Amino acid sequence: MQSPYSSVYKRRRAAVQPPAAPNAFDFFLPCPRGVEAALADEVKALAEHSPTLRAGTPTPGGLPVQGSLTDAMRLNLHCRLPSRVLLLGGSCSYADAEDIYHLARDLAWEKWFDVTQALRVDVTAERSPLASIKFAALRVKDGICDRFRALTGERPDVDTAHPDVRIHLHLREADALLYLDTSGEPLFKRGWRSEHGAAPLKEHLAAGLLKLSGWTPGDVLFDPLCGSGTLVIEAAQMAANRAAGLARSFGFEALQGFDMDAWNAMREQARQAVRPLTPGQFFAADIDPANVRMTLDNARRAGVDGAIAAQAGDVIAAVPPVDAAALPAGQAAWLISNPPYNERIAPEGQAADDFAPQLARTLKQRFAGWHVALLAADLHWDKALRLKPRRRIVLFNGTIECRLMLIDMVAGSARG
């Protein structure tokens, strides 16, 4: 083991970044690529109620934020767009995994958790020169465990399935950053989805589609390809002013330093802020009756079941659930969906390539006056649709590059 008195070790120690002030911490909020600016707006809205919360400049895939530990609880509870709220512990330049080991051993993890709590270390990288990023994660674990053994004579356990504490290592080309995860489970896990109801569109990306499209919580929303109901449930919760994390727990609840009395008061305030919804604003349909049942079941667990009307039906035969022209001034009608390419849209052997022009015909014939937002994973799908979007927004659904196409269904919207 390298001597702690060597000049190289001292250089590594100097690279560890302390908080700017005793009650100010640096956080990073990862999010789907393409929604970073919307996330910055979301954090700025929360900052109107907190003098210590500040959003930084968005970077590809996330947003740096500075704030207090109370702000970290607030971000976890209310934010819909990030996947986690990561608290920066320290950073350093590195040439090999041993530099990262010393960074991990240098940080005062005992301020946040004790030796009885099980760990999990995750790693992400961009242009890292290391041959094995998994080995770097292993050295982080070794550094943390060695620190606790030096302090207490014991080492914390590692539990990748049900950890008490999650540590994130992010490797850039020249520096390594170590984060303490304050969220626990990813924030897109809102706490209402059934275990068998996995969705191709995660909740935080669904919220991103809603915000980027221009839909507002007072508008009508119809998803005719609803799947498990992610879009309409997310929208209904937004309209009800229901905090995204109201039905779940968070990683910071197992950590030291967080004010649990303040957390309980914050969560109760969020419960009191929920508004009742009336039927007639949120509509869903799917060709598979099992998906309709799943949507209604998920809506019940999400606390918005009475606000969502769902029924089985083929999108090609869909009719508007409301008359857009009859809506009050200031209220718009939106059809927002994530079209899949499987049996839900191609019954009885219908080719998926035929679906886009048929959907376009349905929209032109029946949905005049509606605003449409479609997320297409096939980058040539909008050409097959033969409608002219007023805007295309590049988004990533995981690693898949997509286009969010915004179309106003008015006369002349068809190409040629």
C-alpha distance (Angstrom), angle and dihedral (degrees) to the residues before:
residue distance angle dihedral
M1 . . .
Q2 3.78 . .
S3 3.79 117.2 .
P4 3.79 112.6 -104.4
Y5 3.81 87.6 -138.0
S6 3.81 96.3 61.5
S7 3.80 118.3 114.9
V8 3.80 91.3 -121.3
Y9 3.79 91.7 55.0
K10 3.79 91.2 49.4
R11 3.80 89.2 53.3
R12 3.78 90.3 53.1
R13 3.78 91.7 49.7
A14 3.81 90.9 51.7
A15 3.80 89.8 55.2
V16 3.82 92.7 61.3
Q17 3.80 107.4 105.1
P18 3.82 117.9 -138.4
P19 3.81 121.2 -156.5
A20 3.81 114.2 -79.5
A21 3.84 90.1 -121.0
P22 3.82 134.8 4.9
N23 3.81 93.0 -98.5
A24 3.80 98.7 30.8
F25 3.79 120.8 88.7
D26 3.76 133.6 179.7
F27 3.80 116.0 -122.8
F28 3.77 135.0 -178.9
L29 3.80 122.7 -150.7
P30 3.83 111.9 -160.8
C31 3.80 115.0 -156.2
P32 3.82 140.4 166.3
R33 3.78 110.6 -67.0
G34 3.78 110.0 -101.0
V35 3.81 98.1 37.1
E36 3.82 98.3 72.0
A37 3.82 94.8 108.5
A38 3.80 91.1 48.4
L39 3.81 89.1 50.7
A40 3.81 90.0 52.6
D41 3.81 88.7 53.6
E42 3.80 90.2 49.2
V43 3.81 92.1 52.4
K44 3.81 92.1 45.1
A45 3.81 89.4 54.5
L46 3.81 89.7 53.9
A47 3.80 90.0 46.1
E48 3.82 89.1 63.4
H49 3.82 85.6 74.0
S50 3.81 96.8 41.3
P51 3.82 124.6 55.1
T52 3.81 91.6 -162.9
L53 3.83 98.4 54.0
R54 3.81 118.0 93.7
A55 3.80 130.1 171.7
G56 3.78 117.7 -141.9
T57 3.78 129.6 -152.9
P58 3.82 113.1 -59.6
T59 3.79 116.7 -111.6
P60 3.82 126.7 -165.4
G61 3.78 105.3 -71.7
G62 3.78 100.2 8.1
L63 3.79 154.8 10.3
P64 3.82 130.8 -103.7
V65 3.81 112.4 -136.7
Q66 3.79 134.5 -177.6
G67 3.78 123.3 -152.8
S68 3.78 149.1 111.0
L69 3.79 129.0 -69.5
T70 3.81 87.3 -100.5
D71 3.80 87.5 56.7
A72 3.80 89.0 52.9
M73 3.81 89.4 56.8
R74 3.81 89.9 47.0
L75 3.81 92.4 51.0
N76 3.79 92.3 49.5
L77 3.79 92.7 49.2
H78 3.79 100.7 44.2
C79 3.80 111.1 23.9
R80 3.81 116.3 99.7
L81 3.79 101.4 -179.4
P82 3.83 108.4 55.5
S83 3.78 125.4 76.3
R84 3.81 95.0 -146.7
V85 3.80 144.7 -1.8
L86 3.80 106.2 -128.1
L87 3.81 121.6 -167.6
L88 3.80 113.0 -147.6
G89 3.79 110.8 -126.1
G90 3.79 98.6 176.8
S91 3.77 146.7 -46.8
C92 3.78 139.0 -146.2
S93 3.75 142.8 175.1
Y94 3.79 112.1 -102.0
A95 3.76 141.7 -164.9
D96 3.80 98.3 178.8
A97 3.80 142.7 -0.2
E98 3.81 91.7 -83.8
D99 3.80 90.4 66.6
I100 3.79 87.7 55.5
Y101 3.82 91.0 47.5
H102 3.80 90.7 56.6
L103 3.80 91.6 47.2
A104 3.80 90.0 54.4
R105 3.81 92.9 45.8
D106 3.82 91.3 49.1
L107 3.80 97.7 57.1
A108 3.82 120.8 92.6
W109 3.81 98.1 -120.7
E110 3.81 89.5 159.4
K111 3.82 87.6 75.0
W112 3.81 88.9 65.8
F113 3.82 107.1 33.2
D114 3.80 141.5 -1.4
V115 3.76 136.4 -120.0
T116 3.82 93.4 -95.9
Q117 3.82 92.5 65.8
A118 3.80 119.7 91.5
L119 3.81 120.6 -124.6
R120 3.76 138.9 -143.5
V121 3.82 122.8 -170.2
D122 3.81 120.5 -159.6
V123 3.79 126.2 -175.5
T124 3.80 136.2 -157.7
A125 3.78 127.1 179.5
E126 3.78 142.8 -168.0
R127 3.81 118.3 -167.1
S128 3.82 91.7 -22.5
P129 3.82 112.6 169.7
L130 3.82 92.6 -147.5
A131 3.78 116.5 115.6
S132 3.83 91.9 -141.5
I133 3.77 123.0 27.3
K134 3.81 89.0 -178.6
F135 3.79 89.3 62.3
A136 3.83 88.8 51.5
A137 3.81 88.8 55.1
L138 3.80 89.2 49.7
R139 3.81 90.2 53.6
V140 3.81 89.9 51.4
K141 3.79 88.5 55.8
D142 3.80 90.1 47.6
G143 3.80 91.8 50.2
I144 3.80 93.2 51.0
C145 3.79 93.5 45.1
D146 3.80 92.7 47.1
R147 3.79 90.6 52.0
F148 3.80 91.7 53.0
R149 3.80 91.6 45.5
A150 3.80 89.9 53.3
L151 3.81 90.8 49.7
T152 3.81 101.6 39.0
G153 3.78 108.5 10.3
E154 3.83 89.7 -115.5
R155 3.80 136.5 89.6
P156 3.82 125.9 -138.0
D157 3.79 117.7 -116.6
V158 3.80 124.0 -112.9
D159 3.80 117.9 -127.5
T160 3.80 116.4 173.8
A161 3.81 94.7 -179.0
H162 3.82 103.2 47.5
P163 3.80 109.1 10.4
D164 3.77 123.6 174.1
V165 3.81 91.1 -150.3
R166 3.80 130.3 30.5
I167 3.79 122.4 -157.0
H168 3.81 121.7 -167.3
L169 3.79 124.2 -156.2
H170 3.79 116.3 -164.3
L171 3.79 117.4 -169.6
R172 3.78 120.7 -158.9
E173 3.77 125.6 -179.3
A174 3.79 95.2 -85.4
D175 3.80 107.7 8.1
A176 3.78 140.9 45.8
L177 3.79 125.4 -142.5
L178 3.81 125.7 -160.9
Y179 3.79 118.9 -156.4
L180 3.79 134.6 -172.6
D181 3.80 109.1 -139.3
T182 3.82 110.5 -131.0
S183 3.82 93.6 -179.0
G184 3.79 105.1 60.2
E185 3.78 104.7 -166.3
P186 3.83 112.7 34.8
L187 3.79 112.5 -80.7
F188 3.81 92.8 -121.5
K189 3.79 85.3 71.0
R190 3.79 94.0 85.9
G191 3.79 94.2 178.3
W192 3.80 99.5 -109.9
R193 3.81 105.7 82.9
S194 3.80 117.6 101.9
E195 3.80 116.1 -121.7
H196 3.80 91.8 -113.6
G197 3.77 93.0 48.3
A198 3.79 101.9 83.4
A199 3.79 112.4 164.6
P200 3.82 132.5 -151.2
L201 3.82 86.9 -141.9
K202 3.78 113.1 58.0
E203 3.79 119.9 -145.7
H204 3.80 97.0 -110.3
L205 3.81 91.9 52.7
A206 3.82 89.9 46.5
A207 3.81 88.2 54.5
G208 3.80 88.2 49.3
L209 3.81 91.7 53.8
L210 3.79 90.6 51.2
K211 3.80 93.8 49.2
L212 3.81 95.9 43.1
S213 3.79 94.4 45.8
G214 3.79 94.8 60.7
W215 3.81 95.2 -114.4
T216 3.80 112.1 147.0
P217 3.82 128.2 -157.5
G218 3.80 90.8 -105.5
D219 3.82 94.8 56.4
V220 3.80 129.3 95.8
L221 3.81 115.0 -106.0
F222 3.80 129.3 -161.7
D223 3.82 124.3 -179.2
P224 3.83 108.4 -175.0
L225 3.83 92.1 -177.6
C226 3.79 96.3 46.0
G227 3.81 102.1 156.2
S228 3.81 104.3 -178.7
G229 3.81 92.4 -8.8
T230 3.80 100.5 -103.8
L231 3.82 97.0 145.7
V232 3.79 98.9 45.5
I233 3.80 93.3 42.6
E234 3.81 92.1 49.8
A235 3.81 90.0 48.6
A236 3.80 93.7 47.3
Q237 3.79 91.2 50.9
M238 3.79 89.8 50.9
A239 3.80 90.7 50.3
A240 3.81 90.2 49.0
N241 3.82 90.5 50.6
R242 3.78 87.2 -123.3
A243 3.81 111.4 162.7
A244 3.80 112.1 -116.7
G245 3.82 94.2 -126.0
L246 3.79 99.3 38.9
A247 3.83 93.9 112.9
R248 3.82 100.0 46.8
S249 3.79 145.1 57.8
F250 3.81 128.4 -117.0
G251 3.76 139.6 -140.5
F252 3.80 94.7 -113.9
E253 3.82 89.2 66.6
A254 3.83 87.5 73.9
L255 3.80 94.2 46.6
Q256 3.79 132.3 88.2
G257 3.79 122.5 -118.2
F258 3.80 98.2 42.3
D259 3.80 118.6 115.3
M260 3.80 104.2 -124.1
D261 3.80 92.9 -173.8
A262 3.79 89.1 57.1
W263 3.81 89.1 46.4
N264 3.80 93.5 52.5
A265 3.81 90.2 48.6
M266 3.81 91.4 48.4
R267 3.79 92.3 50.3
E268 3.81 92.5 47.6
Q269 3.80 90.2 50.1
A270 3.82 88.5 53.0
R271 3.82 90.6 51.1
Q272 3.80 90.7 51.9
A273 3.82 90.9 50.2
V274 3.83 94.6 60.4
R275 3.81 111.7 115.6
P276 3.81 124.5 -148.3
L277 3.80 117.3 -113.2
T278 3.78 128.8 -145.3
P279 3.82 125.6 -146.3
G280 3.77 120.7 -99.2
Q281 3.81 102.5 64.0
F282 3.83 107.4 74.3
F283 3.79 123.8 51.6
A284 3.81 132.9 174.4
A285 3.78 136.5 -179.3
D286 3.78 138.2 174.5
I287 3.79 134.5 177.2
D288 3.83 89.6 -127.6
P289 3.83 112.7 73.5
A290 3.82 89.4 -155.5
N291 3.81 89.4 62.6
V292 3.79 90.7 50.3
R293 3.80 90.2 53.0
M294 3.81 89.8 47.5
T295 3.81 91.0 50.7
L296 3.80 92.4 52.8
D297 3.80 91.6 44.7
N298 3.81 91.6 50.3
A299 3.81 90.9 46.1
R300 3.80 89.7 54.5
R301 3.80 92.3 52.8
A302 3.81 89.9 45.2
G303 3.81 91.0 55.2
V304 3.83 96.3 -116.8
D305 3.80 102.3 90.8
G306 3.80 96.3 120.5
A307 3.80 91.7 54.6
I308 3.83 98.9 55.4
A309 3.81 124.6 75.8
A310 3.81 112.1 -162.3
Q311 3.78 131.6 177.5
A312 3.80 140.2 164.7
G313 3.77 116.2 -99.4
D314 3.79 146.4 131.0
V315 3.81 111.9 -99.0
I316 3.81 90.5 -138.6
A317 3.81 88.4 62.9
A318 3.81 94.4 41.3
V319 3.78 120.5 133.4
P320 3.82 125.2 -163.8
P321 3.82 111.1 -88.6
V322 3.82 88.8 -145.4
D323 3.80 136.0 23.4
A324 3.80 105.5 -106.8
A325 3.82 91.1 -157.1
A326 3.81 91.3 56.8
L327 3.81 96.1 54.2
P328 3.81 118.3 112.3
A329 3.78 118.0 -96.7
G330 3.79 110.7 -80.4
Q331 3.81 95.2 26.3
A332 3.80 118.5 103.8
A333 3.80 133.1 -167.3
W334 3.81 117.6 -126.9
L335 3.79 133.2 -170.2
I336 3.80 106.2 -163.3
S337 3.78 122.4 171.7
N338 3.79 147.9 150.8
P339 3.83 102.5 -134.3
P340 3.81 112.1 -144.8
Y341 3.78 126.4 -150.6
N342 3.77 103.7 -134.8
E343 3.78 142.8 78.7
R344 3.81 92.5 -52.3
I345 3.81 89.9 73.4
A346 3.78 100.2 23.3
P347 3.82 107.8 55.0
E348 3.78 122.2 170.8
G349 3.78 95.6 15.8
Q350 3.80 96.7 -54.1
A351 3.82 109.5 161.1
A352 3.79 114.6 -114.5
D353 3.83 89.3 -134.8
D354 3.79 88.4 65.7
F355 3.77 93.6 54.9
A356 3.82 101.0 77.2
P357 3.82 97.4 57.9
Q358 3.81 91.0 43.8
L359 3.80 90.5 52.0
A360 3.80 89.5 48.6
R361 3.79 90.5 53.0
T362 3.81 90.8 51.0
L363 3.79 91.8 50.0
K364 3.81 93.7 48.1
Q365 3.78 95.1 45.8
R366 3.82 100.5 42.6
F367 3.80 111.8 15.8
A368 3.79 104.2 59.7
G369 3.78 109.6 152.5
W370 3.81 93.5 26.5
H371 3.79 126.8 116.9
V372 3.81 113.6 -132.7
A373 3.81 130.3 -158.0
L374 3.81 118.4 -177.9
L375 3.80 126.4 179.6
A376 3.80 109.1 -144.7
A377 3.80 121.8 -168.5
D378 3.81 90.5 -175.1
L379 3.80 104.1 76.7
H380 3.82 90.4 -152.2
W381 3.79 94.0 48.6
D382 3.79 94.2 96.3
K383 3.81 89.3 58.7
A384 3.80 89.7 55.2
L385 3.80 89.2 47.6
R386 3.83 89.7 60.5
L387 3.78 93.8 -151.9
K388 3.79 124.2 120.9
P389 3.81 111.9 -122.5
R390 3.77 116.1 -149.5
R391 3.78 86.9 -144.1
R392 3.81 140.7 10.0
I393 3.80 118.4 -156.1
V394 3.80 120.8 -164.2
L395 3.81 112.2 -132.2
F396 3.78 135.6 165.4
N397 3.79 122.2 -134.3
G398 3.79 95.5 -161.2
T399 3.81 102.9 -53.3
I400 3.82 94.1 -21.8
E401 3.80 115.3 105.0
C402 3.81 110.4 -136.0
R403 3.79 140.4 175.1
L404 3.79 124.1 -131.9
M405 3.81 103.3 -150.6
L406 3.81 116.6 -157.9
I407 3.79 113.5 -159.6
D408 3.80 130.4 176.4
M409 3.79 109.5 -149.9
V410 3.78 100.8 -137.9
A411 3.77 133.4 126.9
G412 3.77 111.5 -62.9
S413 3.80 96.3 25.5
A414 3.81 92.9 124.0
R415 3.79 119.3 88.0
G416 3.75 115.2 -113.4
